[in-house]
Amino acid sequence: MKFLRKSISVKISGLYIFLAIINMSFFTIIIYENQIDLIVENTKYHIIELTNSIISSLDKLGSEIKPQNGNTVSREKVVKEITSLIGRMTDSFSIFSEEGEIIYRSSDNFKFSRNDILNGIKAVTNRDFTGKRYYSVVDRDKYEISFYIPFSMHTLEQSILFINFQMKDIDTRLKQLYKLVIFIIILVSLFHIVFALMLFRIFVKPVKSLHETSEAISNGDLSARSAVSQDDEIGDLAKAFNSMAESVEEKILTLKEQYEILEAELDMASKVQEIIFPDIVNNDRFDFSVYTKPVDKVSGDYYDIFDLGDSSYGFLIVDVQGHGLPAAMITMIIKEKFRLYTPKYSDPAALIKLINNEVVEIIEDMDKESALFFTAFYLIIDKNNIVYSVDAGHICPFLIRKDRKRIELLKSGGIPIGISKEMDNMYITFQTKVEKGDKIVLYTDGIIEARNADRKQYGMGGIIKSLKKDFREPADSLLKSIVRDLAAFTNINILKDDATLFVIELK
């Protein structure tokens, strides 16, 4: 049904059929009505001539039938003379008086009603006031015409001759008219069909061809071209369309080549990035578990572990603004900077200040519109299980206390790295004591900003729900539980941002 509503052929055909029906109906009605009127009037004219002849004959007969030499003529003889005269002209008549007395009826089947008496009185009135010698009534349904002729004659004073003519030829002529109308309708229909075919060939078919070609191109057949070759505006449109299709094909093929090159480069970048991520291996102090899901082949999230000696370890999680190749390139800079400076700084805040200053200088040399910054959370756990942490605009990690059966947030503050050198005082190191069995859960905003089909955000509440349910589980089981709950909430294969989850458990 939707196809029928959208089809130009259906729309034009419907409109054309509607106009053709109106045209034929209007034409047929005009011919039929005019011919009917003409037939009736023509028949009426001939009957009126006959009626006038009857009136003349009555007048002549009236002058001939008069008493002579004192001898009177009987009423029966007068009626016989009249019926003999009228019978030669018609066989359906009667004679009645103004009072309604029936003097003569041509046959017992001849119908006579009170309306006929009233029409006879009208005929007398017409004669007296207008001088017209008869009054007529036409019944179109029965194809009849009745004449009422008032007359006076010896022994028949104030009488009315009622003549009923059956217009027998009207039915025959109507049948001929019906045949003529049907012939005209067939002729006009053939004309409309021929005209419709011409209209379809000139307008509809080229438009459908262009539409089919455009559909083929949109479905991937870039070589499709329109075969319309008319020498008019539609032909010019087809040439312009084919020219546009050639240009589109050329550009798409070029884009495909560039895309294939880009895909190859991204594959290479992904392999290079895999090298920069550390190998997560549990040691005698910690168990680790990591989950990362990039939007593209490369990620703007980064995590790292640093052995600082003397049983102290540093842990880093980073979220670069945006995603894709530019963000991935920044992660390489981040790895270089942190690997270079972490062994030299035992104070996380001092380390972040130094890296911030160097990153700002790098970004200042870049195009302002493509400048990138990143959030980070860096913490050191020394041999006494004291946590020294600094936040650079990142999301607060969770601290799960095994013995207290409580979930806390590590203290945070600061701004993202790469924005300004003037706000270094916002980077502050916080201290927290942890115990064996405690867990620290680091993550990026790709986790909490994930949305389901109802556009509802997973949020920190989603992670907390998983943590409360499985906080006693080992690091690896806890991480899998969080990922499983996230996958139940939304399709994790179509996240809008890079997502990373990093769980650290103290032994």
Contacts in CASP RR format, 6 or more apart in sequence:
PFRMAT RR
TARGET T0000
AUTHOR 0000-0000-0000
METHOD contacts of the structure
MODEL  1
MKFLRKSISVKISGLYIFLAIINMSFFTIIIYENQIDLIVENTKYHIIEL
TNSIISSLDKLGSEIKPQNGNTVSREKVVKEITSLIGRMTDSFSIFSEEG
EIIYRSSDNFKFSRNDILNGIKAVTNRDFTGKRYYSVVDRDKYEISFYIP
FSMHTLEQSILFINFQMKDIDTRLKQLYKLVIFIIILVSLFHIVFALMLF
RIFVKPVKSLHETSEAISNGDLSARSAVSQDDEIGDLAKAFNSMAESVEE
KILTLKEQYEILEAELDMASKVQEIIFPDIVNNDRFDFSVYTKPVDKVSG
DYYDIFDLGDSSYGFLIVDVQGHGLPAAMITMIIKEKFRLYTPKYSDPAA
LIKLINNEVVEIIEDMDKESALFFTAFYLIIDKNNIVYSVDAGHICPFLI
RKDRKRIELLKSGGIPIGISKEMDNMYITFQTKVEKGDKIVLYTDGIIEA
RNADRKQYGMGGIIKSLKKDFREPADSLLKSIVRDLAAFTNINILKDDAT
LFVIELK
4 10 0 8 1.000
8 204 0 8 1.000
8 207 0 8 1.000
8 208 0 8 1.000
8 211 0 8 1.000
9 200 0 8 1.000
9 204 0 8 1.000
9 208 0 8 1.000
12 199 0 8 1.000
12 200 0 8 1.000
12 203 0 8 1.000
12 204 0 8 1.000
13 196 0 8 1.000
16 192 0 8 1.000
16 196 0 8 1.000
16 199 0 8 1.000
20 188 0 8 1.000
20 189 0 8 1.000
20 192 0 8 1.000
20 196 0 8 1.000
23 188 0 8 1.000
23 192 0 8 1.000
24 185 0 8 1.000
24 188 0 8 1.000
24 189 0 8 1.000
24 192 0 8 1.000
27 184 0 8 1.000
27 188 0 8 1.000
28 181 0 8 1.000
28 184 0 8 1.000
28 185 0 8 1.000
31 180 0 8 1.000
31 181 0 8 1.000
31 184 0 8 1.000
32 177 0 8 1.000
32 181 0 8 1.000
35 177 0 8 1.000
35 180 0 8 1.000
36 174 0 8 1.000
36 177 0 8 1.000
39 170 0 8 1.000
39 173 0 8 1.000
39 174 0 8 1.000
39 177 0 8 1.000
40 138 0 8 1.000
40 140 0 8 1.000
40 167 0 8 1.000
40 170 0 8 1.000
43 145 0 8 1.000
43 167 0 8 1.000
43 169 0 8 1.000
43 170 0 8 1.000
44 136 0 8 1.000
44 138 0 8 1.000
44 145 0 8 1.000
47 145 0 8 1.000
47 147 0 8 1.000
47 165 0 8 1.000
47 167 0 8 1.000
48 136 0 8 1.000
50 89 0 8 1.000
50 90 0 8 1.000
50 165 0 8 1.000
51 134 0 8 1.000
51 136 0 8 1.000
51 147 0 8 1.000
51 149 0 8 1.000
51 163 0 8 1.000
52 133 0 8 1.000
53 89 0 8 1.000
54 85 0 8 1.000
54 86 0 8 1.000
54 89 0 8 1.000
54 149 0 8 1.000
54 161 0 8 1.000
54 163 0 8 1.000
55 133 0 8 1.000
55 134 0 8 1.000
55 149 0 8 1.000
55 151 0 8 1.000
57 85 0 8 1.000
57 86 0 8 1.000
57 89 0 8 1.000
58 82 0 8 1.000
58 85 0 8 1.000
58 149 0 8 1.000
58 151 0 8 1.000
58 153 0 8 1.000
58 161 0 8 1.000
61 81 0 8 1.000
61 82 0 8 1.000
61 85 0 8 1.000
61 153 0 8 1.000
62 153 0 8 1.000
62 154 0 8 1.000
65 73 0 8 1.000
65 78 0 8 1.000
65 81 0 8 1.000
65 153 0 8 1.000
65 154 0 8 1.000
66 73 0 8 1.000
66 154 0 8 1.000
67 73 0 8 1.000
67 154 0 8 1.000
72 154 0 8 1.000
72 155 0 8 1.000
73 154 0 8 1.000
73 155 0 8 1.000
74 155 0 8 1.000
75 155 0 8 1.000
75 156 0 8 1.000
78 153 0 8 1.000
78 154 0 8 1.000
78 155 0 8 1.000
78 156 0 8 1.000
79 95 0 8 1.000
79 103 0 8 1.000
79 104 0 8 1.000
79 156 0 8 1.000
82 95 0 8 1.000
82 104 0 8 1.000
82 153 0 8 1.000
82 156 0 8 1.000
82 161 0 8 1.000
83 95 0 8 1.000
83 104 0 8 1.000
83 106 0 8 1.000
86 93 0 8 1.000
86 161 0 8 1.000
86 163 0 8 1.000
87 93 0 8 1.000
87 106 0 8 1.000
90 163 0 8 1.000
90 165 0 8 1.000
91 106 0 8 1.000
91 107 0 8 1.000
92 106 0 8 1.000
92 107 0 8 1.000
92 110 0 8 1.000
92 163 0 8 1.000
92 164 0 8 1.000
92 165 0 8 1.000
92 166 0 8 1.000
93 106 0 8 1.000
93 110 0 8 1.000
93 161 0 8 1.000
93 162 0 8 1.000
93 163 0 8 1.000
93 164 0 8 1.000
94 102 0 8 1.000
94 103 0 8 1.000
94 104 0 8 1.000
94 105 0 8 1.000
94 106 0 8 1.000
94 110 0 8 1.000
94 112 0 8 1.000
94 161 0 8 1.000
94 162 0 8 1.000
95 102 0 8 1.000
95 103 0 8 1.000
95 104 0 8 1.000
95 156 0 8 1.000
95 159 0 8 1.000
95 160 0 8 1.000
95 161 0 8 1.000
95 162 0 8 1.000
96 102 0 8 1.000
96 103 0 8 1.000
96 112 0 8 1.000
96 116 0 8 1.000
96 117 0 8 1.000
96 159 0 8 1.000
96 160 0 8 1.000
96 162 0 8 1.000
97 103 0 8 1.000
97 158 0 8 1.000
97 159 0 8 1.000
97 160 0 8 1.000
98 120 0 8 1.000
98 121 0 8 1.000
98 124 0 8 1.000
98 150 0 8 1.000
98 158 0 8 1.000
98 159 0 8 1.000
98 160 0 8 1.000
100 117 0 8 1.000
102 112 0 8 1.000
103 156 0 8 1.000
103 159 0 8 1.000
105 112 0 8 1.000
110 164 0 8 1.000
112 162 0 8 1.000
116 146 0 8 1.000
116 148 0 8 1.000
116 162 0 8 1.000
119 135 0 8 1.000
119 137 0 8 1.000
119 146 0 8 1.000
119 148 0 8 1.000
120 135 0 8 1.000
120 148 0 8 1.000
120 150 0 8 1.000
120 160 0 8 1.000
120 162 0 8 1.000
122 135 0 8 1.000
122 148 0 8 1.000
123 134 0 8 1.000
123 135 0 8 1.000
123 148 0 8 1.000
123 149 0 8 1.000
123 150 0 8 1.000
123 160 0 8 1.000
124 150 0 8 1.000
124 158 0 8 1.000
124 160 0 8 1.000
126 132 0 8 1.000
126 134 0 8 1.000
126 135 0 8 1.000
127 133 0 8 1.000
127 150 0 8 1.000
133 149 0 8 1.000
133 150 0 8 1.000
134 147 0 8 1.000
134 148 0 8 1.000
134 149 0 8 1.000
134 150 0 8 1.000
135 147 0 8 1.000
135 148 0 8 1.000
136 145 0 8 1.000
136 146 0 8 1.000
136 147 0 8 1.000
136 148 0 8 1.000
137 145 0 8 1.000
137 146 0 8 1.000
137 148 0 8 1.000
138 144 0 8 1.000
138 145 0 8 1.000
139 145 0 8 1.000
139 146 0 8 1.000
143 166 0 8 1.000
143 167 0 8 1.000
143 168 0 8 1.000
143 170 0 8 1.000
143 171 0 8 1.000
144 164 0 8 1.000
144 165 0 8 1.000
144 166 0 8 1.000
144 167 0 8 1.000
145 164 0 8 1.000
145 165 0 8 1.000
145 167 0 8 1.000
146 162 0 8 1.000
146 163 0 8 1.000
146 164 0 8 1.000
146 165 0 8 1.000
147 161 0 8 1.000
147 162 0 8 1.000
147 163 0 8 1.000
147 165 0 8 1.000
148 160 0 8 1.000
148 161 0 8 1.000
148 162 0 8 1.000
149 160 0 8 1.000
149 161 0 8 1.000
149 162 0 8 1.000
149 163 0 8 1.000
150 158 0 8 1.000
150 159 0 8 1.000
150 160 0 8 1.000
150 161 0 8 1.000
151 159 0 8 1.000
151 160 0 8 1.000
151 161 0 8 1.000
152 158 0 8 1.000
152 159 0 8 1.000
153 159 0 8 1.000
202 230 0 8 1.000
202 234 0 8 1.000
203 234 0 8 1.000
206 228 0 8 1.000
206 230 0 8 1.000
206 234 0 8 1.000
206 235 0 8 1.000
206 238 0 8 1.000
207 234 0 8 1.000
209 226 0 8 1.000
209 227 0 8 1.000
209 228 0 8 1.000
209 238 0 8 1.000
210 226 0 8 1.000
210 228 0 8 1.000
210 237 0 8 1.000
210 238 0 8 1.000
210 241 0 8 1.000
213 224 0 8 1.000
213 225 0 8 1.000
213 226 0 8 1.000
213 241 0 8 1.000
213 245 0 8 1.000
214 241 0 8 1.000
216 224 0 8 1.000
217 224 0 8 1.000
217 245 0 8 1.000
217 248 0 8 1.000
222 245 0 8 1.000
222 248 0 8 1.000
222 249 0 8 1.000
222 252 0 8 1.000
222 253 0 8 1.000
223 249 0 8 1.000
224 245 0 8 1.000
225 242 0 8 1.000
225 245 0 8 1.000
225 246 0 8 1.000
226 238 0 8 1.000
226 241 0 8 1.000
226 242 0 8 1.000
226 245 0 8 1.000
228 234 0 8 1.000
228 235 0 8 1.000
228 237 0 8 1.000
228 238 0 8 1.000
229 235 0 8 1.000
229 238 0 8 1.000
230 238 0 8 1.000
265 325 0 8 1.000
266 296 0 8 1.000
266 297 0 8 1.000
266 298 0 8 1.000
266 325 0 8 1.000
267 297 0 8 1.000
269 297 0 8 1.000
269 298 0 8 1.000
269 325 0 8 1.000
269 328 0 8 1.000
270 297 0 8 1.000
270 298 0 8 1.000
272 332 0 8 1.000
273 298 0 8 1.000
273 299 0 8 1.000
273 328 0 8 1.000
273 331 0 8 1.000
273 332 0 8 1.000
276 302 0 8 1.000
276 331 0 8 1.000
276 332 0 8 1.000
276 335 0 8 1.000
277 302 0 8 1.000
277 303 0 8 1.000
277 304 0 8 1.000
278 303 0 8 1.000
278 304 0 8 1.000
278 305 0 8 1.000
280 288 0 8 1.000
280 289 0 8 1.000
280 290 0 8 1.000
280 305 0 8 1.000
281 288 0 8 1.000
282 288 0 8 1.000
284 507 0 8 1.000
285 311 0 8 1.000
285 313 0 8 1.000
285 506 0 8 1.000
285 507 0 8 1.000
286 313 0 8 1.000
286 381 0 8 1.000
286 504 0 8 1.000
286 505 0 8 1.000
286 506 0 8 1.000
286 507 0 8 1.000
287 474 0 8 1.000
287 475 0 8 1.000
287 476 0 8 1.000
287 504 0 8 1.000
287 505 0 8 1.000
287 507 0 8 1.000
288 305 0 8 1.000
288 475 0 8 1.000
288 502 0 8 1.000
288 503 0 8 1.000
288 504 0 8 1.000
288 505 0 8 1.000
289 475 0 8 1.000
289 476 0 8 1.000
289 478 0 8 1.000
289 479 0 8 1.000
289 480 0 8 1.000
289 502 0 8 1.000
289 503 0 8 1.000
289 505 0 8 1.000
290 303 0 8 1.000
290 479 0 8 1.000
290 500 0 8 1.000
290 501 0 8 1.000
290 502 0 8 1.000
290 503 0 8 1.000
291 479 0 8 1.000
291 482 0 8 1.000
291 483 0 8 1.000
291 499 0 8 1.000
291 500 0 8 1.000
291 501 0 8 1.000
292 299 0 8 1.000
292 301 0 8 1.000
292 303 0 8 1.000
292 498 0 8 1.000
292 499 0 8 1.000
292 500 0 8 1.000
292 501 0 8 1.000
293 492 0 8 1.000
293 495 0 8 1.000
293 498 0 8 1.000
293 499 0 8 1.000
293 500 0 8 1.000
294 300 0 8 1.000
294 301 0 8 1.000
294 323 0 8 1.000
294 324 0 8 1.000
294 498 0 8 1.000
295 323 0 8 1.000
295 324 0 8 1.000
295 495 0 8 1.000
295 496 0 8 1.000
295 497 0 8 1.000
295 498 0 8 1.000
296 323 0 8 1.000
296 324 0 8 1.000
296 325 0 8 1.000
297 324 0 8 1.000
298 324 0 8 1.000
298 325 0 8 1.000
298 327 0 8 1.000
298 328 0 8 1.000
299 323 0 8 1.000
299 324 0 8 1.000
299 327 0 8 1.000
299 328 0 8 1.000
299 331 0 8 1.000
299 498 0 8 1.000
299 500 0 8 1.000
300 318 0 8 1.000
300 319 0 8 1.000
300 320 0 8 1.000
300 322 0 8 1.000
300 323 0 8 1.000
300 324 0 8 1.000
300 327 0 8 1.000
300 328 0 8 1.000
300 330 0 8 1.000
300 331 0 8 1.000
300 498 0 8 1.000
301 317 0 8 1.000
301 318 0 8 1.000
301 319 0 8 1.000
301 320 0 8 1.000
301 331 0 8 1.000
301 444 0 8 1.000
301 498 0 8 1.000
301 499 0 8 1.000
301 500 0 8 1.000
302 316 0 8 1.000
302 317 0 8 1.000
302 318 0 8 1.000
302 320 0 8 1.000
302 331 0 8 1.000
302 334 0 8 1.000
302 335 0 8 1.000
303 315 0 8 1.000
303 316 0 8 1.000
303 317 0 8 1.000
303 318 0 8 1.000
303 442 0 8 1.000
303 500 0 8 1.000
303 502 0 8 1.000
304 315 0 8 1.000
304 316 0 8 1.000
304 335 0 8 1.000
304 338 0 8 1.000
304 339 0 8 1.000
305 313 0 8 1.000
305 314 0 8 1.000
305 315 0 8 1.000
305 316 0 8 1.000
306 313 0 8 1.000
306 314 0 8 1.000
306 315 0 8 1.000
306 316 0 8 1.000
306 338 0 8 1.000
306 339 0 8 1.000
306 342 0 8 1.000
306 343 0 8 1.000
307 313 0 8 1.000
307 314 0 8 1.000
308 314 0 8 1.000
308 342 0 8 1.000
308 343 0 8 1.000
308 346 0 8 1.000
308 380 0 8 1.000
310 382 0 8 1.000
310 383 0 8 1.000
311 382 0 8 1.000
311 383 0 8 1.000
312 346 0 8 1.000
312 380 0 8 1.000
312 381 0 8 1.000
312 382 0 8 1.000
312 383 0 8 1.000
313 380 0 8 1.000
313 381 0 8 1.000
314 342 0 8 1.000
314 378 0 8 1.000
314 379 0 8 1.000
314 380 0 8 1.000
314 381 0 8 1.000
315 378 0 8 1.000
315 379 0 8 1.000
315 380 0 8 1.000
315 381 0 8 1.000
315 440 0 8 1.000
315 442 0 8 1.000
315 502 0 8 1.000
315 504 0 8 1.000
316 338 0 8 1.000
316 376 0 8 1.000
316 377 0 8 1.000
316 378 0 8 1.000
317 376 0 8 1.000
317 377 0 8 1.000
317 394 0 8 1.000
317 397 0 8 1.000
317 442 0 8 1.000
317 443 0 8 1.000
317 444 0 8 1.000
317 500 0 8 1.000
317 502 0 8 1.000
318 331 0 8 1.000
318 334 0 8 1.000
318 374 0 8 1.000
318 375 0 8 1.000
318 376 0 8 1.000
318 394 0 8 1.000
319 374 0 8 1.000
319 375 0 8 1.000
319 376 0 8 1.000
319 394 0 8 1.000
319 444 0 8 1.000
319 445 0 8 1.000
319 446 0 8 1.000
319 498 0 8 1.000
319 500 0 8 1.000
320 327 0 8 1.000
320 328 0 8 1.000
320 330 0 8 1.000
320 331 0 8 1.000
320 334 0 8 1.000
320 372 0 8 1.000
320 373 0 8 1.000
320 374 0 8 1.000
321 327 0 8 1.000
321 372 0 8 1.000
321 373 0 8 1.000
321 374 0 8 1.000
321 416 0 8 1.000
322 372 0 8 1.000
322 497 0 8 1.000
322 498 0 8 1.000
323 497 0 8 1.000
323 498 0 8 1.000
326 370 0 8 1.000
326 372 0 8 1.000
327 372 0 8 1.000
327 498 0 8 1.000
330 372 0 8 1.000
330 374 0 8 1.000
333 359 0 8 1.000
333 362 0 8 1.000
334 355 0 8 1.000
334 374 0 8 1.000
334 376 0 8 1.000
337 355 0 8 1.000
337 358 0 8 1.000
337 359 0 8 1.000
338 351 0 8 1.000
338 355 0 8 1.000
338 378 0 8 1.000
341 351 0 8 1.000
341 354 0 8 1.000
341 355 0 8 1.000
342 351 0 8 1.000
345 351 0 8 1.000
345 354 0 8 1.000
346 380 0 8 1.000
346 388 0 8 1.000
347 388 0 8 1.000
347 429 0 8 1.000
348 378 0 8 1.000
348 379 0 8 1.000
348 380 0 8 1.000
348 388 0 8 1.000
348 389 0 8 1.000
348 390 0 8 1.000
348 429 0 8 1.000
349 390 0 8 1.000
349 427 0 8 1.000
349 428 0 8 1.000
349 429 0 8 1.000
351 378 0 8 1.000
351 390 0 8 1.000
352 376 0 8 1.000
352 378 0 8 1.000
352 390 0 8 1.000
352 392 0 8 1.000
352 417 0 8 1.000
352 427 0 8 1.000
353 424 0 8 1.000
353 427 0 8 1.000
355 417 0 8 1.000
356 392 0 8 1.000
356 417 0 8 1.000
356 418 0 8 1.000
356 421 0 8 1.000
356 424 0 8 1.000
356 427 0 8 1.000
357 421 0 8 1.000
357 424 0 8 1.000
359 373 0 8 1.000
359 417 0 8 1.000
359 418 0 8 1.000
360 418 0 8 1.000
360 419 0 8 1.000
360 420 0 8 1.000
360 421 0 8 1.000
363 371 0 8 1.000
363 372 0 8 1.000
363 373 0 8 1.000
363 418 0 8 1.000
366 372 0 8 1.000
373 416 0 8 1.000
373 417 0 8 1.000
373 418 0 8 1.000
373 419 0 8 1.000
374 392 0 8 1.000
374 416 0 8 1.000
374 417 0 8 1.000
374 418 0 8 1.000
375 392 0 8 1.000
375 393 0 8 1.000
375 394 0 8 1.000
375 395 0 8 1.000
375 416 0 8 1.000
375 417 0 8 1.000
376 392 0 8 1.000
376 393 0 8 1.000
376 394 0 8 1.000
376 416 0 8 1.000
376 417 0 8 1.000
377 389 0 8 1.000
377 390 0 8 1.000
377 391 0 8 1.000
377 392 0 8 1.000
377 394 0 8 1.000
377 395 0 8 1.000
377 397 0 8 1.000
377 410 0 8 1.000
377 412 0 8 1.000
377 442 0 8 1.000
378 389 0 8 1.000
378 390 0 8 1.000
378 392 0 8 1.000
379 387 0 8 1.000
379 388 0 8 1.000
379 389 0 8 1.000
379 390 0 8 1.000
379 397 0 8 1.000
379 410 0 8 1.000
379 440 0 8 1.000
380 387 0 8 1.000
380 388 0 8 1.000
380 389 0 8 1.000
381 387 0 8 1.000
381 434 0 8 1.000
381 504 0 8 1.000
381 506 0 8 1.000
382 388 0 8 1.000
385 433 0 8 1.000
385 434 0 8 1.000
385 435 0 8 1.000
385 436 0 8 1.000
385 506 0 8 1.000
386 431 0 8 1.000
386 432 0 8 1.000
386 433 0 8 1.000
386 434 0 8 1.000
387 410 0 8 1.000
387 431 0 8 1.000
387 432 0 8 1.000
387 433 0 8 1.000
387 434 0 8 1.000
387 440 0 8 1.000
388 429 0 8 1.000
388 430 0 8 1.000
388 431 0 8 1.000
389 410 0 8 1.000
389 411 0 8 1.000
389 412 0 8 1.000
389 429 0 8 1.000
389 430 0 8 1.000
389 432 0 8 1.000
390 427 0 8 1.000
390 428 0 8 1.000
390 429 0 8 1.000
390 430 0 8 1.000
391 410 0 8 1.000
391 411 0 8 1.000
391 412 0 8 1.000
391 413 0 8 1.000
391 414 0 8 1.000
392 414 0 8 1.000
392 415 0 8 1.000
392 416 0 8 1.000
392 417 0 8 1.000
392 427 0 8 1.000
393 412 0 8 1.000
393 413 0 8 1.000
393 414 0 8 1.000
393 415 0 8 1.000
393 416 0 8 1.000
394 412 0 8 1.000
395 443 0 8 1.000
395 444 0 8 1.000
395 445 0 8 1.000
395 448 0 8 1.000
395 460 0 8 1.000
396 409 0 8 1.000
396 410 0 8 1.000
396 411 0 8 1.000
396 412 0 8 1.000
397 409 0 8 1.000
397 410 0 8 1.000
397 440 0 8 1.000
397 441 0 8 1.000
397 442 0 8 1.000
397 443 0 8 1.000
398 407 0 8 1.000
398 408 0 8 1.000
398 409 0 8 1.000
398 410 0 8 1.000
398 439 0 8 1.000
398 440 0 8 1.000
398 441 0 8 1.000
398 463 0 8 1.000
398 464 0 8 1.000
398 467 0 8 1.000
399 407 0 8 1.000
399 408 0 8 1.000
399 409 0 8 1.000
399 410 0 8 1.000
399 432 0 8 1.000
399 434 0 8 1.000
399 438 0 8 1.000
399 439 0 8 1.000
399 440 0 8 1.000
399 441 0 8 1.000
400 406 0 8 1.000
400 407 0 8 1.000
400 408 0 8 1.000
400 438 0 8 1.000
400 439 0 8 1.000
400 440 0 8 1.000
400 441 0 8 1.000
400 467 0 8 1.000
400 471 0 8 1.000
401 407 0 8 1.000
401 408 0 8 1.000
401 435 0 8 1.000
401 438 0 8 1.000
402 435 0 8 1.000
402 436 0 8 1.000
402 437 0 8 1.000
402 438 0 8 1.000
402 439 0 8 1.000
402 471 0 8 1.000
402 472 0 8 1.000
403 435 0 8 1.000
405 471 0 8 1.000
407 464 0 8 1.000
407 467 0 8 1.000
407 468 0 8 1.000
407 471 0 8 1.000
410 430 0 8 1.000
410 432 0 8 1.000
410 440 0 8 1.000
411 430 0 8 1.000
411 432 0 8 1.000
412 430 0 8 1.000
413 426 0 8 1.000
413 427 0 8 1.000
413 428 0 8 1.000
414 423 0 8 1.000
414 426 0 8 1.000
414 427 0 8 1.000
414 428 0 8 1.000
415 423 0 8 1.000
415 426 0 8 1.000
434 440 0 8 1.000
434 506 0 8 1.000
435 506 0 8 1.000
436 506 0 8 1.000
436 507 0 8 1.000
437 505 0 8 1.000
437 506 0 8 1.000
437 507 0 8 1.000
438 505 0 8 1.000
438 506 0 8 1.000
439 471 0 8 1.000
439 475 0 8 1.000
439 478 0 8 1.000
439 503 0 8 1.000
439 504 0 8 1.000
439 505 0 8 1.000
439 506 0 8 1.000
440 503 0 8 1.000
440 504 0 8 1.000
441 463 0 8 1.000
441 467 0 8 1.000
441 478 0 8 1.000
441 482 0 8 1.000
441 501 0 8 1.000
441 502 0 8 1.000
441 503 0 8 1.000
441 504 0 8 1.000
442 500 0 8 1.000
442 501 0 8 1.000
442 502 0 8 1.000
442 503 0 8 1.000
442 504 0 8 1.000
443 463 0 8 1.000
443 499 0 8 1.000
443 500 0 8 1.000
443 501 0 8 1.000
443 502 0 8 1.000
444 497 0 8 1.000
444 498 0 8 1.000
444 499 0 8 1.000
444 500 0 8 1.000
445 497 0 8 1.000
446 495 0 8 1.000
446 496 0 8 1.000
446 497 0 8 1.000
446 498 0 8 1.000
446 499 0 8 1.000
446 500 0 8 1.000
447 458 0 8 1.000
447 459 0 8 1.000
447 463 0 8 1.000
447 482 0 8 1.000
447 486 0 8 1.000
447 499 0 8 1.000
447 500 0 8 1.000
447 501 0 8 1.000
448 457 0 8 1.000
448 458 0 8 1.000
448 459 0 8 1.000
448 460 0 8 1.000
448 461 0 8 1.000
448 462 0 8 1.000
448 463 0 8 1.000
449 457 0 8 1.000
449 458 0 8 1.000
449 459 0 8 1.000
449 496 0 8 1.000
449 497 0 8 1.000
450 457 0 8 1.000
450 458 0 8 1.000
450 459 0 8 1.000
450 486 0 8 1.000
450 489 0 8 1.000
450 490 0 8 1.000
450 492 0 8 1.000
450 495 0 8 1.000
450 496 0 8 1.000
450 499 0 8 1.000
451 457 0 8 1.000
451 458 0 8 1.000
451 490 0 8 1.000
451 496 0 8 1.000
452 458 0 8 1.000
452 489 0 8 1.000
452 490 0 8 1.000
453 490 0 8 1.000
458 486 0 8 1.000
458 489 0 8 1.000
458 490 0 8 1.000
462 485 0 8 1.000
462 486 0 8 1.000
462 489 0 8 1.000
463 482 0 8 1.000
465 485 0 8 1.000
466 478 0 8 1.000
466 481 0 8 1.000
466 482 0 8 1.000
466 485 0 8 1.000
467 478 0 8 1.000
467 482 0 8 1.000
469 481 0 8 1.000
470 477 0 8 1.000
470 478 0 8 1.000
470 481 0 8 1.000
471 478 0 8 1.000
473 481 0 8 1.000
474 505 0 8 1.000
475 503 0 8 1.000
475 504 0 8 1.000
475 505 0 8 1.000
476 503 0 8 1.000
478 503 0 8 1.000
479 501 0 8 1.000
479 503 0 8 1.000
482 501 0 8 1.000
483 492 0 8 1.000
483 501 0 8 1.000
486 492 0 8 1.000
492 499 0 8 1.000
END
